[in-house]
């Protein structure tokens, strides 16, 4: 098998598995049941709080990722290069090196925290997952030992991070399917549309990075929209939660740019040759969420019922929403 075939098969397997290792389609019902390891949620929280406080400059993070991409050093990841790490282990490694370069945490600081955690895990009969000890060690140092952040801001944001799933995006799409005025405003001013629909919505849901923020391109029979981030791993987390692993893979980034029709066909979305495919490349200033076509046979459905048809992958443009029959089959 050629290397190109190997890469395609690996990506196909990653797509089939999705971000959570479960058999159900990734609609909002599945996301209510799916979970990430708790240490991952906590680490994502640390990353976001530090970025908001200016302790974790975005450009420094990007540079550090580039520096470490091909490095194979035992003091980094047991001799494994950054490019070969699982997605969240890659983020943990990058942030660890940024903290050290910024003078916020030394290698000895982290070693001390990890040793304390190793004892706790041993006493409790627990086995750490991946880079769990390093992630929790950094969290303990930043929030407790050094007191740089403190427990309260971390705990508050932690609850917000765990609450973010594709459910938010699914509800927005369902509203657009039943309310033409909301849909029209959503396409030109998403923030205004969402705030007007629900003035009590948490600002974190729609206050994506200014000045441009969120855009919502609409699928039609003639045009299909797909989302990618070719530079790093930018993603509309505010409305979709954490990204699936295939989304952050270099293979997806390359194929969706160079052969979008082929990769979509590989994943079961076969489009007419006359259908235009528009690929939207997310960056630090602007994020995208696709507004998919409403499935047939849903006349008279409520917003709550419609939202159950919306999958994470349809919000990224790589699949269609579930049909009523598909939803019934998975229940």
Secondary structure by P-SEA (a helix, b strand, c coil): ccaaaaaaaaaaaaaaaccccccccccaaaaacccccaaaaaaaaaaaaaaaaccccaaaaaaaaaaaccccccccccccccccccaaaaaaaaaaaaaaaaccccaaaaaaaaaaaaaaaaaaccccccaaaaaaaaaaaacccccccccaaaaaaaaaaaaccaaaaaaaaaaaaccaaaaaaaaccaaaaaaaaccccccccccccccccbbbbbbcccbbbbbbbccccccccccccccccccccaaaaaaaaccaaaaaaaacccccccbbbbbbbbcccbbbbbbcccccccccccaaaaaaaccccccccccccccaaaaaaac
